[in-house]
Amino acid sequence: MKTNALREAQPYPVEQALRKVGVNLRTARLRRGITIEQAAVKIGAGPRLVTDAEHGKPNIDIAVYAALLWLYDLLGPFEELASPLKDEQGLRLASRRAPIRAQKTKGLSNDF
């Protein structure tokens, strides 16, 4: 059976970002006075998944992270991830591929 290599070893920046998100989720939970068990019940998951998410484990489904963000009323910024309007590099690349000059039109028609 093939395993996903990304689950075994992520790029270092990905690993660090997951850990940071986990720490942030734990901080949000503690500030709200919610136990791991209460958070798990509210999102419909087991306590182990909440704990693993708070440790930034890569094998946790993104839905768990999103549900925890929802629970802590932090889902808004999550919805903006990878927004095409904030993708500066993508916008630059797209503008390079845009036509340089306008297409020639056939002119106006008197057909109504």
MODELLER restraints for C-alpha pairs under 7 A, 6 or more apart:
rsr = mdl.restraints
at = mdl.atoms
rsr.add(forms.Gaussian(group=physical.xy_distance, feature=features.Distance(at['CA:7:A'], at['CA:58:A']), mean=5.90, stdev=0.5))
rsr.add(forms.Gaussian(group=physical.xy_distance, feature=features.Distance(at['CA:7:A'], at['CA:59:A']), mean=6.07, stdev=0.5))
rsr.add(forms.Gaussian(group=physical.xy_distance, feature=features.Distance(at['CA:18:A'], at['CA:56:A']), mean=4.52, stdev=0.5))
rsr.add(forms.Gaussian(group=physical.xy_distance, feature=features.Distance(at['CA:19:A'], at['CA:55:A']), mean=6.01, stdev=0.5))
rsr.add(forms.Gaussian(group=physical.xy_distance, feature=features.Distance(at['CA:19:A'], at['CA:56:A']), mean=4.26, stdev=0.5))
rsr.add(forms.Gaussian(group=physical.xy_distance, feature=features.Distance(at['CA:21:A'], at['CA:56:A']), mean=6.60, stdev=0.5))
rsr.add(forms.Gaussian(group=physical.xy_distance, feature=features.Distance(at['CA:22:A'], at['CA:53:A']), mean=5.61, stdev=0.5))
rsr.add(forms.Gaussian(group=physical.xy_distance, feature=features.Distance(at['CA:22:A'], at['CA:54:A']), mean=3.75, stdev=0.5))
rsr.add(forms.Gaussian(group=physical.xy_distance, feature=features.Distance(at['CA:22:A'], at['CA:55:A']), mean=5.13, stdev=0.5))
rsr.add(forms.Gaussian(group=physical.xy_distance, feature=features.Distance(at['CA:22:A'], at['CA:56:A']), mean=4.61, stdev=0.5))
rsr.add(forms.Gaussian(group=physical.xy_distance, feature=features.Distance(at['CA:23:A'], at['CA:54:A']), mean=5.83, stdev=0.5))
rsr.add(forms.Gaussian(group=physical.xy_distance, feature=features.Distance(at['CA:23:A'], at['CA:55:A']), mean=6.90, stdev=0.5))
rsr.add(forms.Gaussian(group=physical.xy_distance, feature=features.Distance(at['CA:25:A'], at['CA:54:A']), mean=5.95, stdev=0.5))
rsr.add(forms.Gaussian(group=physical.xy_distance, feature=features.Distance(at['CA:26:A'], at['CA:54:A']), mean=5.53, stdev=0.5))
rsr.add(forms.Gaussian(group=physical.xy_distance, feature=features.Distance(at['CA:28:A'], at['CA:72:A']), mean=6.55, stdev=0.5))
rsr.add(forms.Gaussian(group=physical.xy_distance, feature=features.Distance(at['CA:29:A'], at['CA:72:A']), mean=6.99, stdev=0.5))
rsr.add(forms.Gaussian(group=physical.xy_distance, feature=features.Distance(at['CA:36:A'], at['CA:47:A']), mean=5.84, stdev=0.5))
rsr.add(forms.Gaussian(group=physical.xy_distance, feature=features.Distance(at['CA:36:A'], at['CA:50:A']), mean=6.46, stdev=0.5))
rsr.add(forms.Gaussian(group=physical.xy_distance, feature=features.Distance(at['CA:37:A'], at['CA:47:A']), mean=5.36, stdev=0.5))
rsr.add(forms.Gaussian(group=physical.xy_distance, feature=features.Distance(at['CA:40:A'], at['CA:46:A']), mean=5.26, stdev=0.5))
rsr.add(forms.Gaussian(group=physical.xy_distance, feature=features.Distance(at['CA:40:A'], at['CA:47:A']), mean=5.14, stdev=0.5))
rsr.add(forms.Gaussian(group=physical.xy_distance, feature=features.Distance(at['CA:40:A'], at['CA:50:A']), mean=6.19, stdev=0.5))
rsr.add(forms.Gaussian(group=physical.xy_distance, feature=features.Distance(at['CA:43:A'], at['CA:67:A']), mean=5.97, stdev=0.5))
rsr.add(forms.Gaussian(group=physical.xy_distance, feature=features.Distance(at['CA:43:A'], at['CA:68:A']), mean=6.98, stdev=0.5))
rsr.add(forms.Gaussian(group=physical.xy_distance, feature=features.Distance(at['CA:53:A'], at['CA:60:A']), mean=6.32, stdev=0.5))
rsr.add(forms.Gaussian(group=physical.xy_distance, feature=features.Distance(at['CA:53:A'], at['CA:65:A']), mean=6.60, stdev=0.5))
rsr.add(forms.Gaussian(group=physical.xy_distance, feature=features.Distance(at['CA:66:A'], at['CA:75:A']), mean=6.79, stdev=0.5))
rsr.add(forms.Gaussian(group=physical.xy_distance, feature=features.Distance(at['CA:69:A'], at['CA:75:A']), mean=4.95, stdev=0.5))
